[in-house]
Amino acid sequence: MTAIDSTLPISRGKLMWQMTRPHTLTATFVPVVLGTVMALFDSSIHWGLFIAMMAAGLCLQIATNLFNEYYDFKKGLDTADSVGIGGGIVRHGLKPGMVLAVALILYLLAGFIGIYIAASTSYWLIAIGVVGMAVGYLYTGGPLPIAYTPFGEVFAGVFMGIGFILIAYYLQTLEVTTWALLLSIPFGILVGAINMSNNIRDIKEDTIGGRKTLPILLGREKAITGLAVAFVISYAWIVGLVVLQIVTPWALLVLLAVPKSITAIKSFRLGKTKPQMMGPAMKSTALTNTFVGVLLTIGLFIEWLL
């Protein structure tokens, strides 16, 4: 029986659920839905492939989160006093082997789903899926984890933002168009922003742990400025697509998310002297990503209906 902190009795099932980081799963859900709605302009929807893509994406993201928990523990980066959102191993006594086993089972499940997807579309997707799975594992595993380098934001944005949107679009249309690529880029930037917000929060512990993340190299204040620039570029990109008549004016609904972006930056600035603001800052960053994706999806869907 796994030992659980008696001061905070939580079942192993609930702990495992917490370590999937459920509030981050919109980073999979939203791009898959967005890519599918984008495909409405060129094709009818194959609901089986949509559900399969969603399931495979969630398996990959949750497994990546669990790998992160496992390897941060194995490398001594996580302690009982860590600020992170996992902690099932260091604070509640979950067995590391159990966490790793669940991650590997999810990878196996994603692999089987991927075979169905490839058989229904193109077997080239198997190669893409293998690369995606490798990146998920190597983010914190392997001899030189991506999370220990300045490139975490880039990998997150490309694979979980742009990649998920384009694959979801491809599954329905069997092509990747310039229009789809242009529309996926701002969301990819925002997925990278979620990664950066996490690294800003963890600057102190990551420095001690030997990481060289982008916020560590830039310094806290410049990293927050970089996050603000990422928000601005994302909104400006979508406005530019509207001005160039590449996308519907309904896409401007994304500007309703601007207040969340401002709240995120202000909260990070306050976090220097008020650490309790770091949580709201990260939440606002994640909500910016979610709101932009949802609002862009709604805008495109309205245009399709009209």
N, C-alpha and C positions, 0 to 999 in steps of 0.2 A: 504494500500500500504506500503510495507516495505521501511524504510528509507535507502537510499544508500548514501555513502559518495560522496558529490558533486564534490570533487576534483579528484575523480577517479570513474567516472560513469561506472558501470559494471552491466549487466543484471543479474537477479537472476538465470537464466538458466546457464549463463557462470560461475557464482560464484559456483553453485552446481557442475558443471563440474570440476572446479579447486579443489574443496574439495574432489573429488574422487581420487585426486593425480594421474592423468593419467600416469605420468612418472614411477610410481611404479607398474603399472598393468602388466608389463612384468613378475613380480613375479608369476602371475597366468598363463599367456599365455605360457611362455617358458616351465614350467614343464609339462603342459598338452600336449604340442606338443612333448616334449622329451619322456614322458611316452608312447605316442601313437606310435612314431617311434620305440621305443624299442620293442613294441608288434609286429612289422612287422616280426620279426624273428620267431615268434611263431603262428601268426594268420593273417587273413585278417582284414581290418579295417572296423568297423561299423561306418559309418560317422554320423549317427544320434546320437549315444552315444558320439562320439567325440564332436560334436557341443553342445550337452546337458551339458557335463562336463565342457566345456569352459564357457558356459553361467552361469552355477551354480557357478563355481569358481569365475568368475568376480563379480557376484552379492554378494557373500560372502565377497570378498576382499573390494569392494567399501563400503558395509554396515559397515564393520569393521572400515574403514577409517572415515566414518561419525559418528559412535559411538565415535571414538576417539575425533573428533572435538567437538561433543556435550558434552561429559563428562569432557573434559579438560576445556571447558567453564564453565560448571556447578560447577566445583570444584575450579574455580578461577585460574587455571594454565595458561590459555591463556589470554593475555591482548593485547591491541592495539599495544604494543611495542614488542610483541613476535616475535621471529625470524622464527617461523614455517611456513609451506607451505600452511596452510589452511587460517584461518583468516576471513572467510566469516561472522561469527557471530560477532566477536569482532571488526573487522575493517570496515565491509560493511553493517552491520545491518540485516543480514538474521535472521529470527526468529528461535530460538533453536528448537521449536516444529516442524517446517518444516523439519529441518535437521534430527531429530529423526524419523519423519514420513516416510521420504524417505528411511532411513536405514531399518525400519521395513517392508516397502513394498518390498524392495529388498530381505529381508529374506523370506518373504512369497513366492515371485517368485522362489527363490532358492529351497524352500521346495517343490513346485509343480513340478519343474524340477527333483528334487531328487526322487520323487515318480515314475516318468516315468523311471528314470535310474534304480531304485531298481526293478521295475516290469519287466524290461528287463534283469536283471542280478541276483541280490540277494537282498532279503529284509534286510539282515544284514547291507547293506549300509545305510539304514535309521538310524540305531543306530549310525553308524559312522558319518553320516551327522549331526545328532542332537548334538553329542559331538563337532564337528567342529564349529557349529553355537554357541554353548554355549561358547566355547573358544573365538570366535570372539567378542561376547558381553562382556564377563568377562575380556577381555583384558584391557578395561578402565572402564567398568561398574561393578556394584556389590559392596559389602562391602570391598573387598580386591582385587582391580584390578591387573591383572597380570603385567600391565605396571608399577606398583609401586614397583615391586619386582625385584630381579636379574634374573628372569627366562624368561623374555620376549624373549630373543634371542633363547632360547631352544624351547619355544612353537611355535615361528614363523618358525624356521627351520624344526621342526618335522611335523607341520600341513601343512604349505604352501609350503615347499620344498619337503621333503620326502613323505609326505602324498599325495599331488597332483600328483606326479609322479606315485606312486604305484597304486592309484585309477584309473588314466588314463590307466595304463598298465593292471590292472585287468579288466576293462570294456571291453577290447578287447580280453583278453585271459582267463578270469575267473579263474585266479590263480595269486599268488604272489611268484616269485621264488627268490632264494638267489642271483642270478645274477642281477635281477632287484633291489633288496634291496641294494646291494653293489654299484650299479651304481647311486643310488639316494642319497646316503649319502653326497658326496662332494657338490652337489647342495643344499642340506639342510643346510650345513654349510654356504654356501654363502648367502642364504636367511637370516639366523641368522646374518650374517655380515652386511646386509642392516639395520637390526634392531639396531645393535650395533652402526653403524655410525650415525643413527638418535639420539641415546641416548648420544653419545659423543658430538654432537652438542648442545644438550639440557641440558648438565650437570648443568649449572648455574640455569636455570629456574626450572629444575626438583628438584634440591636440595631445592630451595625455596618452591616448591610445596609439599615437603615431600616425594618425591619418593626415593626409594632405588634401583636404577637400577644398573646393573653390572658395567658400567663405573664410577658411583658415588662411589661404593665400592672399585673399583680398583684404582681410580684416573685417571686423564686424560692421562698421559703418559703411564701408564701400560695398559690402555684400548686400546690405539692406537697400542701398541705392541701386545696386544691380537688379534686385528683385523688383523695385519700382519701375526700372527701365523695361524689364520683361513685361510687366503689366501694360505699360504704355505702348510698347511695340505690338502686343497682341491686339489691343483695341484699334490702334492706328492701322494695322494690317487689314482688319475687317472693314473699317471705314474706307480704306483705299480700294478694296475689292468692290464695295458698293459704288464708289465714285466712278470706277472704271467699268461699271455695269457688268462685272463678272459674276456678281451674286446679287440676290434680291435686296431691296432696301429694308425688307423685314428683318434682315440680319442685324440691323442697327439696334434691335432689341437687346443685344449683348451689352449695350451701354448702361443698362439698368444695373449691371453688376459692378459698375465703377465704385460706388460707395463701399462695397466689401473690400475692394483693393486698397482704398484709402485707409480703411480701418486696419487692415493688415499691416501696412507700412507704419502707421502711427503707433500701433501696439508694439511692433518690433522696436521702434525708437524708444518707447517707454520701458521696454524690457531691460534696458541697460541698468536702470536703477530700481525697476519693479519687476523682478523675475516672474511674478504671477501673471504678467501680461503676455508671456511667451505662448501660453496655451491658447488664449483668444487670437493671438497673431497667426498661429499655425492654422487654427480653425477657419479664420477669415480667408487665408490663402487657399485652403482646400475648397471653401465655399465659392470663391471667385472662379476657380476651375469648373466646379459643378454648375454654377449659374450661367457662365458663358456657354458651356456645352449645351445645357438645357435650353437656354434662350435662343441659341443659334439653331438648334433642332426645331424649336417651335416656329421660328421665323421661316425656315425652309419648308416646314410642313404646311404653313399657311399659304406660302407661295404656290406649293404643289396643289393645294385644294382650289386655289383661285384659277 
